[in-house]
Every structure is written in structure tokens, then in C-alpha cells.
Amino acid sequence: EVHLVESGGGLVQPGGSLRLSCTASGFVFGNGWMHWVRQAPGKGLEWVSSIYTGGGTTNTADSVKGRFTISRDNTKNMLYLQMNSLKSEDTAHYYCSRCSYGVRWPCPDRYPEVRGQGTLVTVSS
């Protein structure tokens, strides 16, 4: 069973930084895409960034490009999101996510998504 657990969220001032972590288990972590998605209060789910198997291929949403960096450590079954220059509009619950069989985002209906419980990031002065 795929199990994803996020950590690292918290309260940070605008312009600050946070590093989110995701601990993965129950599948071969080193195979396929992993994703970060977020949901701001009262808004829908927003894709943030994705990273492929070896870490050499990444995709990032325009809204966070240049500020957020996704990475992974396949030896530790860990996914990370380094967030710099945080803005108030980055306030959201952040989720580690994987589509079945590690396919790319968005998850096709036949490859349903598994998501962690999320970690809250609040950017406020």
C-alpha cells in the first residue's frame, strides 16, 4: 500500500523559506514521477511541481518557478520541496502525490492518485 507522509510546514514571514519533506513507503520509490500539489483555503487543488525517476527531469508551475525547487533522494525514499521567497499567496496545504504506476501529472482516471495527509504552510507577517 502506498503511504506518503509530509512534514516541514509551518508559519513563515513573506520572503522566507521552508523545506517540505515527504517520506514514501509501500512501493518502489525510485520508479516514476512524484508530485507536489497544494490547496489554498477555499480554492481548488493546484499542481506545483513534478520530478521524474532519476531527478534529472522536473516540471514546475509558472506561479512558483524560480522560487520552488523539487528534489528526491531515492536511497532514502524521500521527496523534497525547497520553497524560497515565499509569498502570502503560497499559503496552502501542501501534499506529496503519486499517480498509480508513477505516471505524470495529472493522474489519468485509470491511474488514480495517492496523496499524503498534507502539511500546512502559512505565509504571513
Beta strands, then each sheet from edge to edge (+ up, - down):
strand 1: 3-7
strand 2: 10-12
strand 3: 18-25
strand 4: 34-39
strand 5: 45-51
strand 6: 58-60
strand 7: 68-73
strand 8: 78-83
strand 9: 92-99
strand 10: 113-115
strand 11: 119-123
sheet 1: 1+ 3- 8+ 7-
sheet 2: 2+ 11+ 9- 4+ 5- 6+
sheet 3: 2+ 11+ 9- 10+
end
